[in-house]
């Protein structure tokens, strides 16, 4: 038989060499990590390690042929995996457009060069990225900007752009075009887009960033007075309560999107990356000791309300400042979010700013604070990891993410879920594809509790076989096989294989002894 080689197999030898060196100093066995270490250099079994891949304002894809663009995306995802990332947040709807095949909205100009122009030859970037991520044991979070209609309101809009089809739903604010959050039809439209994406694509999560009501511009009012008169005043809001009405509009969007997901594929998660300051202490007794723009007051996004209500599965506050910043101190904010986010309701990760972190020489200190208060990180932007800005990629690869981590376990909106069944039998085989392990494929696409990924661990003979220690984790992929690396003759390894479902719940391991 001929099989597609598992991604990452080319560097399993390096990992196995590290495993062998671990055996030399820990042959008496390794105890499970009962307490999550706060030292970011210490490996952990589970941690969210994401990266945002934006498409807006980029010419990377439009300037390339289909094959070149596919190669660029595949190489980017492969490198992010090599740097230890386990989730990609890929921007698929930046301004009422689509980086995927849509019957509702036009193709993005950042894909083809002109909005509405289909790629020729045809291809589907979102579908492609999903396959690339899942084959590498990574999640794909489809990043959607709900309200932004155009970054430049004077630019060409395709005939099937929502602002052309429903002009009454859009408001110009400065140079940008925004869908009016105060018009109930906006929520219905956005939910139709969400439903379409989730129905047709096997995404792991839907992701919104920080763009709700627009960021305030000096001396400029967002002109939603007409919708406030039609829908706010008639609902009982007084003129001085306009900001409360705006917050309720965004609340309604988040609730409705959540319900849309539950009605479509309830195992798909919903995540949001809000602006890094919820409220300042001068505005609320519960606020942080900061003095910047506030997501609650200025963007009308009541993030903690969404968490308390169970409308979101995770949040990634964009804490993009450095430790010691006078207006917004990273240490203060990371601790604040950690204390005010009930992680039994929603998981908390920190949005890290790559350039500022490396320019300030604060990588280790920031990761230590994040490890203490949260369950992981996401990097803005993933492009800076890929460029290895000031050695950031090298630092993750060699120091902070040198061992893979599974994503944090979730139970999802389905309630209590259970881990998949253990693999019944592993076979050793040698064929035209090489020396490999094989097992039956237990994946059931319509059952999120069934196997979706498979993890492979390798333990040298004499080492305690403990899958809680990811220093022995070699591979996570959706392939029901694993290509064994060439090793020194006479060595023996115990390979353990587990199944992992869509909630990142892991089965009991099944083992096989391989003597080289």
matplotlib code that plots the C-alpha trace (Angstrom):
import matplotlib.pyplot as plt

x = [0.0, 1.0, 0.4, 0.8, 3.7, 2.7, 3.7, 6.7, 8.0, 11.3, 12.3, 11.2, 14.8, 15.7, 12.9, 13.8, 17.3, 16.0, 13.9, 16.9, 18.8, 15.9, 16.1, 19.7, 18.8, 15.3, 15.3, 13.7, 10.5, 8.8, 5.9, 3.0, 2.8, 0.3, 0.8, 1.1, 4.6, 4.9, 8.3, 7.6, 10.6, 9.1, 6.9, 3.2, 0.8, -1.8, -1.5, -3.1, -0.4, -2.0, -1.0, -3.1, -2.7, -4.3, -5.2, -6.5, -4.1, -1.8, -0.7, 1.0, -1.7, -2.9, 0.6, 1.0, -0.4, -2.7, 0.1, 2.4, -0.2, -1.0, 2.7, 3.0, 0.1, 1.3, 4.8, 3.5, 1.4, 4.2, 6.6, 4.1, 3.7, 7.5, 7.6, 5.2, 1.9, -1.2, -3.8, -4.0, -6.5, -6.9, -8.8, -11.5, -13.9, -12.2, -14.6, -17.8, -15.7, -14.6, -11.4, -13.5, -16.2, -19.3, -22.8, -23.4, -20.3, -17.6, -14.1, -11.6, -9.4, -6.6, -6.8, -7.3, -6.4, -10.0, -13.0, -15.5, -13.0, -12.8, -9.5, -8.4, -7.6, -10.2, -9.3, -10.6, -8.1, -10.2, -10.8, -7.1, -5.9, -8.3, -6.8, -3.2, -3.9, -5.8, -3.1, -0.6, -2.7, -3.5, -6.8, -8.2, -10.1, -12.0, -11.5, -14.5, -14.9, -18.6, -19.3, -16.5, -17.8, -14.8, -11.5, -11.7, -15.2, -14.2, -12.7, -14.5, -17.2, -18.4, -22.1, -22.7, -21.0, -23.4, -23.1, -24.3, -27.1, -28.2, -27.0, -29.3, -27.4, -24.1, -22.7, -19.7, -17.3, -14.2, -12.7, -14.4, -17.7, -19.5, -22.5, -24.9, -24.9, -28.2, -30.2, -31.6, -31.2, -27.4, -27.5, -29.6, -27.3, -24.1, -25.6, -26.4, -22.7, -21.7, -24.1, -22.9, -19.2, -19.9, -22.2, -19.8, -16.4, -14.9, -13.6, -12.7, -13.8, -15.3, -13.2, -14.1, -11.4, -11.8, -13.7, -17.3, -18.4, -15.6, -12.6, -13.4, -11.9, -11.4, -14.4, -16.3, -19.5, -20.7, -23.9, -26.4, -29.0, -31.5, -31.3, -31.4, -34.6, -36.1, -35.0, -33.6, -36.1, -39.0, -37.6, -37.7, -34.1, -33.8, -31.5, -28.8, -28.8, -27.5, -24.3, -26.2, -28.3, -25.1, -23.8, -27.0, -26.8, -23.4, -24.7, -27.5, -25.0, -22.8, -25.8, -27.3, -24.0, -23.7, -27.2, -26.4, -23.4, -25.4, -28.0, -25.5, -22.5, -22.5, -19.0, -17.6, -16.2, -16.7, -13.8, -13.2, -10.0, -11.1, -9.1, -6.8, -8.4, -11.9, -12.4, -10.1, -10.3, -11.4, -14.5, -15.3, -14.2, -13.6, -11.4, -7.7, -5.1, -4.8, -5.7, -6.4, -9.3, -11.9, -13.6, -16.7, -17.1, -15.6, -16.2, -19.4, -18.2, -19.1, -16.7, -17.1, -20.9, -20.4, -18.2, -20.6, -23.5, -21.5, -21.8, -18.1, -15.7, -12.5, -11.3, -7.8, -7.5, -5.0, -2.6, -0.2, 1.8, 5.0, 5.6, 5.9, 3.9, 2.6, -0.9, -1.4, 1.0, 1.2, 1.7, -1.3, -3.6, -2.6, -3.2, -6.5, -7.9, -6.8, -8.6, -11.8, -12.3, -14.0, -12.1, -14.7, -17.0, -14.5, -10.8, -8.4, -5.4, -3.3, -2.8, 0.9, 2.5, 5.5, 7.4, 6.9, 7.8, 11.0, 11.9, 11.5, 13.4, 10.5, 9.7, 10.4, 8.8, 5.7, 5.3, 5.9, 3.0, 0.8, 1.6, 0.7, -2.7, -3.9, -4.1, -2.0, -1.1, -1.7, 0.8, 0.1, 1.0, 1.9, 3.9, 6.4, 6.9, 7.5, 10.0, 11.8, 11.7, 14.7, 14.9, 11.3, 10.8, 14.1, 13.2, 9.9, 11.4, 14.4, 13.3, 9.6, 7.8, 10.4, 7.9, 4.5, 1.4, -2.2, -4.8, -6.7, -9.5, -13.0, -16.5, -18.3, -21.9, -23.0, -22.6, -20.6, -18.6, -16.4, -13.0, -12.8, -12.3, -8.8, -7.2, -7.6, -4.5, -1.3, 0.6, 4.2, 4.7, 7.4, 6.3, 7.2, 6.4, 8.9, 8.9, 5.6, 2.9, -0.7, -4.0, -7.7, -9.1, -11.8, -12.8, -16.5, -17.0, -20.5, -19.5, -17.3, -16.7, -15.0, -11.4, -10.3, -6.5, -4.0, -1.1, 2.1, 4.5, 7.9, 9.5, 12.9, 13.1, 13.3, 11.5, 8.2, 5.4, 3.6, 1.7, 1.2, 4.8, 4.9, 8.6, 7.9, 5.1, 6.4, 3.3, -0.3, -2.1, -5.2, -3.4, -4.0, -0.4, 3.1, 6.3, 9.0, 12.3, 15.6, 17.3, 20.5, 20.4, 19.7, 17.7, 14.1, 11.2, 7.7, 5.4, 2.0, -0.8, -3.9, -7.0, -8.1, -11.6, -12.8, -12.9, -9.2, -10.1, -7.6, -8.2, -6.2, -3.0, -2.3, 1.3, 3.6, 7.3, 9.6, 13.2, 15.4]
y = [0.0, 3.6, 6.1, 9.8, 10.3, 12.0, 15.6, 16.1, 12.6, 14.0, 15.3, 12.4, 11.2, 14.5, 14.0, 10.3, 11.4, 13.7, 10.9, 8.7, 11.4, 11.7, 8.0, 8.3, 10.5, 9.4, 5.6, 5.1, 6.6, 9.9, 11.0, 12.8, 16.6, 17.0, 20.7, 22.9, 24.4, 28.1, 28.0, 28.4, 26.3, 23.3, 21.2, 20.8, 18.2, 20.7, 24.3, 26.5, 27.6, 29.6, 32.1, 34.6, 34.5, 37.6, 38.1, 41.7, 44.4, 41.6, 40.9, 37.5, 35.4, 37.7, 38.1, 34.3, 31.6, 29.0, 26.5, 29.1, 30.3, 26.8, 26.1, 29.3, 28.4, 24.8, 25.9, 28.5, 25.9, 23.3, 25.8, 26.9, 23.3, 22.9, 25.9, 24.1, 25.8, 23.6, 26.1, 28.4, 31.4, 32.1, 35.2, 34.1, 37.0, 40.4, 42.9, 41.3, 39.1, 35.5, 33.5, 30.5, 29.5, 31.5, 31.9, 35.0, 37.2, 38.0, 36.5, 38.6, 41.0, 39.9, 36.4, 37.3, 41.0, 42.2, 41.7, 39.3, 37.8, 34.0, 32.3, 30.9, 28.0, 27.4, 26.5, 27.0, 28.4, 27.6, 24.0, 23.7, 25.2, 22.9, 19.8, 21.0, 21.7, 18.5, 16.4, 18.0, 17.5, 21.2, 23.1, 25.6, 28.5, 30.4, 34.1, 36.2, 40.0, 40.4, 44.1, 45.5, 46.0, 47.8, 48.9, 51.7, 52.8, 54.4, 51.2, 49.0, 46.8, 43.8, 43.6, 40.8, 42.6, 43.0, 46.8, 46.7, 44.3, 45.9, 49.5, 50.4, 48.1, 50.0, 53.2, 55.0, 55.9, 57.8, 55.8, 52.6, 51.0, 49.2, 47.0, 48.7, 46.6, 48.3, 46.9, 43.4, 42.5, 42.7, 39.9, 37.7, 38.3, 37.6, 34.4, 33.2, 33.6, 31.8, 28.9, 28.6, 28.3, 25.8, 23.7, 23.3, 23.3, 21.2, 24.0, 23.5, 27.0, 30.2, 33.3, 37.0, 39.5, 43.0, 44.8, 45.3, 49.0, 50.9, 52.2, 55.9, 58.6, 62.1, 64.3, 61.8, 60.1, 56.8, 57.8, 55.2, 57.7, 56.4, 52.8, 54.0, 55.9, 52.9, 50.1, 51.6, 54.2, 52.0, 49.3, 51.6, 52.9, 56.6, 58.9, 58.8, 55.0, 54.7, 53.0, 50.4, 49.8, 49.4, 46.9, 45.0, 44.9, 43.2, 40.9, 39.9, 39.1, 36.9, 35.1, 34.6, 33.3, 30.9, 29.6, 29.3, 27.1, 24.9, 24.4, 23.5, 21.7, 22.0, 20.7, 23.8, 26.2, 30.0, 32.2, 35.9, 38.0, 41.3, 44.5, 43.9, 46.3, 45.5, 48.5, 50.9, 51.1, 54.8, 53.5, 50.5, 49.2, 45.9, 47.4, 47.0, 49.5, 50.9, 54.1, 53.1, 52.6, 50.1, 47.3, 47.7, 51.4, 52.3, 49.2, 48.2, 44.6, 43.1, 40.2, 39.0, 38.9, 36.6, 34.4, 34.3, 33.4, 30.6, 32.1, 31.7, 28.8, 30.8, 34.4, 35.7, 39.3, 41.2, 42.2, 43.7, 46.0, 45.2, 44.7, 48.0, 50.0, 53.1, 53.0, 49.3, 47.0, 43.5, 42.0, 43.8, 42.9, 39.2, 38.8, 40.8, 38.6, 35.5, 36.6, 37.8, 35.0, 31.9, 29.3, 26.7, 28.6, 29.8, 29.1, 32.0, 32.5, 35.6, 37.5, 38.2, 40.9, 39.4, 42.6, 44.5, 41.4, 40.8, 44.5, 44.7, 41.5, 40.2, 36.8, 34.6, 37.0, 37.3, 33.6, 32.9, 35.3, 33.7, 30.2, 31.2, 32.8, 31.3, 28.2, 29.3, 32.0, 33.2, 35.3, 38.5, 38.0, 34.5, 36.2, 37.4, 33.9, 32.7, 35.5, 34.5, 38.2, 38.7, 35.0, 34.5, 31.4, 29.9, 30.6, 28.8, 25.9, 25.4, 26.6, 27.2, 24.9, 22.3, 19.6, 19.4, 20.0, 18.9, 21.6, 22.0, 19.5, 20.8, 19.3, 21.5, 22.6, 19.0, 18.6, 15.8, 14.0, 11.0, 10.1, 7.9, 4.1, 2.9, 1.5, -2.3, -3.4, -1.9, -3.7, -3.3, -3.4, -2.8, -2.0, 0.4, 3.4, 2.2, 0.7, 1.8, 1.2, 0.7, 0.6, 0.7, 4.1, 4.9, 8.3, 9.0, 12.5, 13.0, 11.9, 14.5, 12.0, 9.5, 9.5, 12.5, 12.6, 10.0, 10.7, 8.6, 8.4, 6.6, 5.4, 3.8, 0.3, 0.7, 4.1, 4.5, 4.7, 7.9, 9.8, 12.8, 13.6, 15.1, 14.9, 11.5, 12.7, 12.3, 12.9, 14.1, 13.7, 12.3, 9.5, 5.9, 5.1, 6.3, 6.0, 4.8, 6.5, 4.6, 4.0, 2.3, -1.4, -3.2, -0.4, -1.1, 1.4, 1.0, 3.0, 4.1, 5.2, 7.1, 8.4, 12.0, 13.4, 16.8, 17.9, 16.9, 14.1, 11.3, 7.5, 5.1, 4.1, 1.0, -0.1, -2.1, -3.0, -2.4, -3.7, -2.2]
z = [0.0, -0.5, 2.3, 2.7, 5.1, 8.4, 8.7, 11.0, 10.5, 9.1, 12.5, 14.7, 14.9, 16.7, 19.1, 19.7, 20.4, 23.0, 24.4, 24.7, 26.6, 29.0, 29.6, 30.7, 33.6, 34.4, 33.9, 37.3, 35.9, 35.5, 37.7, 36.2, 36.3, 39.1, 39.3, 36.2, 36.3, 36.2, 34.6, 30.9, 30.0, 31.6, 29.3, 30.0, 28.8, 27.7, 26.6, 23.9, 21.5, 18.7, 16.1, 14.1, 10.3, 8.9, 5.3, 5.3, 3.9, 2.6, -0.9, -0.1, -1.9, -4.7, -6.0, -6.3, -8.5, -7.0, -6.6, -5.1, -2.7, -1.6, -1.1, 1.0, 3.2, 3.6, 4.5, 7.0, 8.8, 8.8, 10.3, 13.0, 13.9, 14.1, 16.4, 18.7, 17.8, 17.9, 16.6, 13.7, 13.7, 10.0, 8.8, 6.4, 6.4, 6.9, 5.4, 4.1, 1.8, 1.7, 1.7, 0.9, -1.6, -0.6, -2.2, -0.1, -0.3, -2.8, -3.0, -1.1, -3.1, -0.9, -2.5, -6.2, -6.5, -7.1, -4.9, -6.3, -8.8, -8.3, -8.2, -11.5, -11.4, -8.7, -5.2, -1.7, 0.8, 3.9, 3.0, 2.1, 5.5, 7.4, 5.8, 6.3, 10.0, 10.8, 9.1, 11.5, 14.6, 14.8, 15.1, 12.6, 14.0, 11.3, 12.1, 11.1, 11.4, 12.0, 11.5, 9.3, 5.7, 4.2, 5.5, 2.8, 2.1, -1.1, -2.6, -5.2, -3.8, -5.7, -6.7, -4.2, -1.3, 1.6, 1.5, -2.1, -1.4, 1.9, 1.9, 4.8, 7.1, 6.8, 8.4, 7.2, 10.1, 8.9, 6.0, 7.1, 6.4, 9.3, 9.5, 12.0, 15.2, 16.2, 13.3, 14.1, 10.5, 10.9, 13.5, 11.3, 8.3, 10.3, 11.7, 8.2, 7.3, 10.4, 9.7, 6.2, 7.2, 10.0, 7.9, 5.0, 6.6, 9.3, 11.4, 15.1, 16.2, 15.1, 16.1, 16.5, 17.2, 18.9, 16.3, 17.6, 17.6, 15.9, 17.8, 18.7, 16.5, 18.1, 17.5, 15.4, 16.5, 15.2, 13.4, 14.6, 15.7, 13.2, 14.4, 18.0, 17.3, 15.5, 17.8, 21.0, 22.0, 21.0, 23.2, 26.2, 26.3, 27.2, 25.2, 28.0, 27.8, 24.3, 25.4, 27.3, 24.2, 22.1, 24.6, 24.4, 20.6, 20.8, 23.5, 21.2, 18.4, 20.6, 22.0, 18.6, 17.1, 20.0, 19.3, 15.6, 16.4, 18.8, 16.2, 13.5, 15.0, 18.7, 19.1, 17.2, 19.8, 19.8, 20.8, 21.0, 21.4, 22.9, 23.4, 26.4, 28.8, 30.0, 32.3, 34.1, 37.9, 37.5, 35.7, 37.8, 41.2, 39.5, 36.8, 36.3, 37.3, 33.8, 32.0, 28.4, 26.1, 27.5, 25.6, 27.8, 27.6, 24.2, 22.0, 23.9, 24.3, 27.7, 27.5, 31.1, 30.7, 27.7, 29.8, 32.8, 30.5, 28.8, 25.4, 24.5, 25.0, 25.2, 25.2, 24.2, 25.5, 23.4, 26.1, 23.6, 26.0, 27.8, 31.5, 33.2, 30.6, 32.4, 30.8, 30.5, 32.3, 30.9, 34.4, 35.8, 33.0, 32.8, 36.5, 36.2, 33.4, 35.3, 38.4, 36.7, 34.1, 35.6, 33.6, 34.5, 32.1, 29.5, 28.9, 29.1, 26.9, 26.4, 23.1, 22.9, 20.7, 19.0, 18.1, 21.3, 23.4, 21.6, 21.4, 25.2, 25.8, 27.9, 26.3, 29.3, 31.9, 29.8, 29.3, 33.0, 33.9, 31.2, 32.5, 36.0, 35.2, 32.0, 29.8, 26.9, 24.4, 20.8, 18.9, 16.9, 14.4, 13.3, 10.5, 13.0, 14.3, 10.8, 10.2, 13.4, 14.5, 16.8, 17.3, 18.6, 16.5, 17.6, 21.3, 21.0, 19.1, 21.4, 24.8, 25.4, 23.0, 22.2, 23.2, 21.8, 23.9, 23.5, 23.6, 26.9, 27.3, 27.0, 27.5, 25.1, 24.9, 24.6, 28.4, 29.8, 27.2, 27.4, 26.0, 22.9, 23.1, 23.2, 20.0, 20.1, 18.2, 16.8, 14.0, 12.9, 9.2, 6.6, 3.1, 0.2, 2.5, 5.2, 8.7, 10.3, 12.9, 11.7, 13.5, 12.6, 11.9, 14.5, 13.2, 12.8, 11.3, 12.7, 16.3, 18.1, 20.9, 18.6, 17.6, 15.5, 16.1, 17.1, 19.4, 19.4, 22.3, 22.4, 25.6, 25.7, 27.3, 31.1, 31.1, 32.9, 30.3, 31.4, 28.7, 31.0, 30.1, 26.6, 26.4, 24.9, 22.6, 19.0, 16.8, 16.7, 13.4, 11.9, 10.2, 11.5, 11.0, 12.0, 10.1, 12.5, 12.3, 11.8, 15.1, 16.3, 15.9, 19.2, 20.8, 22.0, 22.4, 23.7, 21.4, 22.9, 20.7, 21.9, 20.3, 20.8, 20.1, 19.2, 22.8, 23.2, 25.5, 25.2, 25.3, 27.4, 25.6, 23.6, 23.4, 21.1, 21.7, 18.8, 18.8, 16.1]

ax = plt.figure().add_subplot(projection="3d")
ax.plot(x, y, z, "-o")
ax.set_aspect("equal")
plt.show()
